[in-house]
Amino acid sequence: MTQLSPFHLAFPVDNLQAARTFWGEVMGCKEGRSTQDWCDFDFYGHQIVAHQAPAIVAKAGHGTNPVDGDDVPVPHFGIVLDMAEWKELAERLIEKGVEFDIPPRVRFQGQPGEQATMFFRDPSGNAIEIKAFADRSKLFATE
């Protein structure tokens, strides 16, 4: 795989301090530039920005979509880690008492897209998926 360019994602939160605690202390993301209204985080080399926007959080619609026997939260965002990082993060989240929408598991077993996955939410209800592939070259495999 070629080196990827970092992505940027801005998302609404209803409590910036709770976002700082979650993304900084629970997820282990280093905080970057910040103001009283927004906060940058280094999410595995990508820039995510929590924006204080309680009205947007209050209006946010959430749904699910069936995927391999799970009701996957929509919308959601996340990262693809290597398997060792994924396992380490899953253990840390469990130790920190994070509540999972979908607990850490392997889905699509025996198929080209076999992957470890877990879903949980930040304090503002934003759904996050963290996944890993034993063979990352299979990220887009169809057979």
Backbone as a ProteinNet text record, in pm:
[ID]
protein_1_A
[PRIMARY]
MTQLSPFHLAFPVDNLQAARTFWGEVMGCKEGRSTQDWCDFDFYGHQIVAHQAPAIVAKAGHGTNPVDGDDVPVPHFGIVLDMAEWKELAERLIEKGVEFDIPPRVRFQGQPGEQATMFFRDPSGNAIEIKAFADRSKLFATE
[TERTIARY]
83.2	0	88.4	46.3	120.7	86.5	172.3	146.5	23	-65.6	-189.1	-171.4	-243.7	-247.8	-339.5	-307.4	-395.6	-531.3	-637	-768.6	-799.8	-899.5	-947.5	-1096.6	-1140.8	-1282.1	-1320.7	-1420.8	-1477.2	-1612.2	-1637.6	-1762.6	-1814.4	-1947	-2005.7	-1999	-1981.2	-1989.9	-2074.5	-2133.1	-2212.4	-2140.1	-2020.6	-1941.6	-1794.1	-1727.3	-1588.4	-1495.4	-1519.1	-1432.5	-1449	-1571.7	-1594.2	-1526	-1529.5	-1460.3	-1309.8	-1254.2	-1110.2	-1073.4	-1153.9	-1126.2	-1134.1	-1240.2	-1257.7	-1146.9	-1130.7	-1033.6	-889.9	-863.9	-728.2	-693.6	-773.3	-739.1	-783.4	-902.6	-951.9	-891.4	-899.3	-849	-698.8	-639	-494.7	-450.6	-539.7	-507	-445.4	-333.8	-268.8	-352.4	-369.6	-444	-354.2	-409.8	-338.2	-392.6	-401.3	-455.5	-596.9	-630.7	-762.9	-803.6	-933.3	-989.9	-1099.3	-1177.3	-1288.1	-1401.8	-1399.1	-1507.5	-1473.1	-1346	-1306.6	-1171.5	-1144	-1020.2	-973.3	-848	-785.9	-730.8	-737.4	-675.3	-599.6	-487.6	-410.3	-465.8	-546.1	-611.6	-533.1	-427.5	-341.1	-284.7	-242.8	-184	-284.4	-410.4	-516.1	-569.1	-620.5	-669.5	-820.5	-863.3	-1005.7	-1027	-1140.6	-1166.7	-1304.8	-1307.5	-1433.6	-1477	-1594.4	-1648.9	-1765.4	-1759.4	-1868.7	-1991.5	-2090.7	-2210.4	-2328.5	-2372.7	-2478.5	-2609.6	-2642.6	-2767.4	-2762.5	-2646.6	-2632	-2639.1	-2572.7	-2577.3	-2721.6	-2797	-2936.4	-3022.9	-2992.4	-3071.3	-3022.7	-2906.2	-2843.8	-2934.6	-2949.2	-3025	-2929.2	-2971.6	-2889.8	-2974.8	-2915.2	-2983.1	-2886.8	-2929.6	-2843.3	-2863.9	-2767.4	-2772	-2721	-2786.7	-2739.5	-2610.8	-2512	-2384	-2341	-2337.4	-2291	-2351.4	-2482.5	-2552.1	-2553.8	-2491.5	-2490.4	-2571.3	-2625.2	-2688.8	-2583.2	-2520.2	-2409.2	-2463.1	-2412.7	-2456.9	-2420.7	-2516.2	-2495.2	-2548.6	-2469.7	-2333.8	-2230.9	-2109	-1996.7	-1867.5	-1758.1	-1626.1	-1526.9	-1407	-1307.7	-1176.9	-1105	-969.9	-947.5	-859.5	-816.6	-676.6	-662.4	-534.3	-474.9	-349.4	-297.8	-355.7	-351.7	-422.1	-370.5	-240.2	-185.9	-235.9	-238	-289.8	-438.1	-513.1	-657.1	-682.6	-609.4	-626.4	-589.1	-481.5	-438.5	-545.2	-600.3	-703.6	-829.9	-869.8	-989	-972.3	-856.5	-830.8	-837.3	-779.3	-780.6	-924.2	-1003.4	-1141.5	-1223	-1202.5	-1271.5	-1230.2	-1099.4	-1049.5	-1106.3	-1127.2	-1179.6	-1331.5	-1395.1	-1539.1	-1620.9	-1561.2	-1636	-1748.2	-1866.9	-1982	-1980.6	-1989	-1983.5	-2122.9	-2143.3	-2262.4	-2246.9	-2127.9	-2091.5	-1956	-1951.9	-1826	-1720.4	-1594.5	-1487.6	-1515.9	-1507.6	-1533.8	-1473	-1472.7	-1430.3	-1555.7	-1567.9	-1682.9	-1634.5	-1725	-1696.5	-1591.1	-1600.2	-1499.8	-1492.5	-1369.3	-1344	-1368.5	-1406.1	-1433	-1318.8	-1311.5	-1203.7	-1198.8	-1312.1	-1315.8	-1311.8	-1263.2	-1257.6	-1185.3	-1247.2	-1191.8	-1233.3	-1146.2	-1180.9	-1247.7	-1351.3	-1423.7	-1478.1	-1504.2	-1575.7	-1637.2	-1753.7	-1824.8	-1854.8	-1836.2	-1869.3	-1896	-1934.5	-1967.5	-1885.8	-1860.5	-1797.6	-1906	-1870.9	-1972.2	-2086.1	-2066.8	-2172.3	-2256.1	-2228.1	-2306.5	-2254.8	-2138	-2080.1	-2032.5	-2078.5	-2042.3	-1904.5	-1823.5	-1686.2	-1667.1	-1607.1	-1569.9	-1419.2	-1361.9	-1219	-1210.9	-1135.3	-1125.1	-980.6	-956.9	-824.2	-840.1	-745.8	-740.2	-611.4	-618.7	-497	-404	-463.2	-389.2	-449.7	-384.5	-440.3	-457.2	-384.9	-401.3	-540	-615.4	-751.5	-857.2	-815.6	-907.8	-1023	-993.9	-1095.5	-1122.5	-1077.6	-1090.5	-1237.2	-1268.9	-1403.9	-1406.6	-1289.9	-1283.8	-1151.1
-117.7	0	125	225.2	350.2	429.4	525.8	608.8	694.3	697.2	772.8	915.3	1007.2	1143.9	1148.4	1229.4	1240.1	1296.8	1245.8	1302.9	1401.9	1484.6	1582.6	1558.3	1551.7	1533.2	1625.8	1708.9	1794	1734.5	1728.9	1669.5	1748.4	1746.4	1825.3	1753.3	1831.6	1781.2	1878.6	1827.8	1916.3	1955.4	1900.8	1933.6	1916.9	2027.1	2021.9	1960.6	1985.4	1926.3	1774.5	1726.3	1581.3	1521.4	1594.4	1547.9	1541.5	1642.8	1642.1	1521.6	1494	1379.8	1249.2	1232.8	1108.9	1090.1	1189.8	1174.5	1176.4	1254.3	1261.3	1147.3	1127.4	1029.3	887.2	871.9	737	685.1	765.7	722.6	742.5	828.3	849.6	940.6	1027.8	1119.5	1247.9	1288.6	1412.6	1531.7	1628.9	1749.3	1845.4	1907	2005.9	2144.9	2224.2	2360.2	2354.4	2451.4	2452.7	2594.7	2616.4	2741.4	2702.2	2798.8	2765.3	2696.6	2697.9	2641.2	2514.2	2482	2362.3	2311.8	2185.5	2122.1	2020.6	2035	1938.7	1819.3	1701.3	1581.9	1508.4	1447.7	1362.5	1221.5	1180.1	1049.7	957	896.9	806.9	875.4	1001.1	1075.7	1153	1144.2	1216.7	1327	1432.3	1546	1538	1517.7	1525.4	1646.3	1712.2	1835.3	1829.7	1836.6	1842.6	1988.1	2017.4	2153.4	2160.5	2255.2	2278.4	2320.7	2233.4	2260.4	2183.4	2219.8	2142	2136.5	2240.5	2237.8	2131.1	2112.8	2009.7	1870.6	1854.2	1724.8	1690.6	1788.2	1764.8	1722.9	1771.8	1739.8	1615.6	1564.9	1455.7	1333.6	1284	1161.4	1043.3	935.2	814.4	698.2	612.7	493.7	377.6	266.2	148.7	84.6	2.5	-72.5	-213.4	-319.2	-454.7	-488.9	-536.9	-581.2	-706.9	-818.8	-945.8	-974.9	-956.2	-989.3	-880.8	-766.9	-655.9	-539.8	-459.5	-333.4	-224.4	-189.6	-95.1	48.2	128.6	267.8	349	430.2	519.3	656.1	761.7	765	720.8	691.5	662.5	693.6	703.6	719.3	640.2	622.5	547.6	535.5	430.3	409.3	259	223	84.6	74.5	-6.3	-25.8	-160.5	-181.8	-318.1	-397.3	-528.6	-613.9	-595.2	-578.9	-561.1	-430.9	-322	-194.4	-205.9	-274.6	-292.2	-364.9	-474.6	-551.7	-468.7	-392.1	-306.7	-201.2	-138.2	-37.6	-101.8	-216.5	-285.2	-312.3	-360.8	-387.1	-259.1	-150.1	-22.3	28.7	21.2	68.1	-13.4	-142.7	-228.5	-190.2	-171.6	-132	2.1	95.1	228.2	228.4	113.9	102.8	161.4	171.9	223.6	125.6	180	98.3	81.3	-41.5	-71.1	-85.8	-27.7	-58.1	-199.2	-228.9	-362.5	-394.1	-490.8	-524.3	-575	-570.7	-619.8	-762.5	-781.5	-913	-919.3	-1038.2	-1058.3	-1085.4	-1013.1	-1035.2	-1075.9	-1125.3	-1178.6	-1289.9	-1373.3	-1478.4	-1569.3	-1595.2	-1681.7	-1617.4	-1490.3	-1418.2	-1320.2	-1268	-1174.8	-1051.3	-1006.5	-886.9	-914.8	-1035.6	-1068.1	-957.8	-912.3	-798.8	-802.6	-749.3	-724.3	-587.7	-574	-447.3	-424.6	-299.6	-261.3	-124.8	-103.5	23.7	75.3	204.7	271	417	494.3	635.5	725	846	946.4	1005.7	1092.2	1144.8	1222.4	1269.8	1341.8	1250.3	1120.6	1024.7	995.8	1052.7	1023.5	878.2	801.6	660.4	645.9	557.7	535.5	386.4	353.9	215	207.2	111.7	82.8	-59	-75.7	-208	-242.2	-369.5	-418.1	-540.2	-556.2	-672.3	-748.1	-879.7	-958.5	-930.3	-905.1	-870	-741.5	-627.9	-499	-484.8	-564.8	-556.7	-603.7	-664.3	-711.9	-606.1	-484.2	-378.3	-362.2	-369.6	-351.1	-477.5	-593.8	-720.2	-758.6	-810.9	-859.5	-1011.3	-1071	-1217.8	-1267.1
0	0	0	-70.9	-71	54.5	87.1	203.9	178.4	275.4	262	312.7	252.2	302.4	423.3	522.7	638.6	598.8	658.1	634.6	745.8	723.4	819.8	837.6	962.4	991	1105.1	1083.6	1188.1	1228.2	1358.7	1406.4	1526.2	1547.6	1655.7	1790.4	1894.9	2031.5	2112.3	2220.3	2305.2	2433.3	2454.1	2572	2535	2509.8	2462.5	2567.1	2694.6	2797.2	2801.8	2788.4	2783.9	2661.4	2548.2	2427.4	2451.5	2516.7	2548.3	2633.5	2733.5	2820.6	2742.6	2664.3	2588.3	2485.6	2396.5	2288	2339.7	2443.2	2497.5	2590.4	2693.9	2797.1	2762.9	2708.3	2677.8	2547.5	2441.4	2311.2	2295.9	2377.4	2370.6	2257.4	2211	2101.6	2157.6	2100.3	2141.7	2094.3	2184.2	2149.7	2073	1970.4	1890.7	1916.6	1811.9	1825.4	1880.4	1963.2	2024.6	2059.8	2068.2	2118.2	2217	2261.4	2351.2	2277.1	2143	2063.1	1986.2	1973.4	1899.1	1947.3	1914.7	1960.5	1857.3	1811.7	1719.8	1797.5	1737.2	1793.4	1683	1721.2	1632.4	1646.4	1549	1548.7	1457.5	1511.6	1435.6	1310.9	1327.3	1217	1133.4	1167.3	1096.9	1188.2	1128	1204.5	1220.7	1344.8	1374.3	1464.9	1447.7	1520.7	1583.8	1716	1789.6	1796	1741.2	1741.6	1840	1930.4	2024.7	1944.2	1935	1854.7	1913.2	2033.9	2099.7	2022.2	1947.2	1870.1	1761.2	1700.2	1596.6	1659.5	1774.7	1843.6	1879	1928.2	1967.9	1850.1	1729.3	1609.9	1536.9	1575.3	1500.2	1492.4	1373.8	1353.7	1354.3	1413	1416.6	1369.3	1292.6	1246.9	1249.4	1194.2	1184	1047.8	1011.7	888	919.3	871	903	828.1	903.3	846.3	920.3	851.8	907.5	1044.6	1057.3	1180.7	1286.7	1261	1356.3	1301.4	1391.7	1354.2	1367.8	1256.5	1254.4	1260.7	1355.7	1366	1241.6	1195.7	1082.4	1122.7	1105	1051.5	1156.1	1107.2	1195	1121	1197.6	1138.2	1221.8	1171.6	1247.1	1173.9	1208.6	1155.8	1139.9	1047.1	1029.9	1089.8	1192.3	1260.4	1223.1	1261.1	1248.3	1365.6	1356.6	1452.7	1595.6	1612.4	1747.4	1810.1	1732.5	1783.2	1816.8	1730.7	1752.7	1884.1	1906.1	2029.9	2152	2142.4	2253.7	2284.9	2181.2	2202.7	2260.2	2208.8	2261.2	2410.6	2451	2592.7	2674.6	2622.3	2695	2710.2	2603.5	2610.6	2710	2713.1	2809.4	2951.5	2973.6	3105.9	3150.4	3054.7	3086.9	3100.5	3077.6	3094.3	2981.2	2862.5	2747.5	2713.2	2690.5	2651.7	2499.9	2454.8	2311.7	2252.7	2133.8	2055.1	1999	1949.3	1901.8	1965	2056.1	2123.4	2025.3	2065	1978	1930.9	1799	1739.6	1600.9	1544.2	1405.7	1323.8	1211.1	1123.5	984.7	905.7	771.5	778.4	882.1	900.4	778.2	735.2	621.7	487	485.6	361.4	332.9	209.1	175.7	265.7	314.4	397.7	546.9	586.7	729.6	805.4	915.6	989.2	1135.1	1218	1356.9	1360.7	1441.6	1447.6	1587.2	1618.1	1740.5	1716	1775.5	1764.7	1903.8	1922.5	2048.1	2016	2116.1	2094.3	2185.5	2135.8	2221.6	2311.5	2407.3	2499.1	2432.2	2308.6	2236.8	2148.9	2150.8	2074.4	1935	1898	1766.6	1765.3	1666.4	1655.5	1591.5	1649.6	1605.2	1580.6	1467.8	1438.8	1428.9	1500.3	1487.7	1433.2	1324.1	1264.3	1233.4	1205	1168.6	1079.3	991.1	903.2	933.9	937.5	953.3	835.4	718.1	597	541.6	568.8	530.7	379.2	300.9	155.9	113.9	204.8	176.5	209.5	240	278.3	178.2	49.3	-54	-132.9	-81.4	-153.6	-171.2	-288.7	-316.5	-333	-346	-355.9	-309.7
[MASK]
+++++++++++++++++++++++++++++++++++++++++++++++++++++++++++++++++++++++++++++++++++++++++++++++++++++++++++++++++++++++++++++++++++++++++++++++

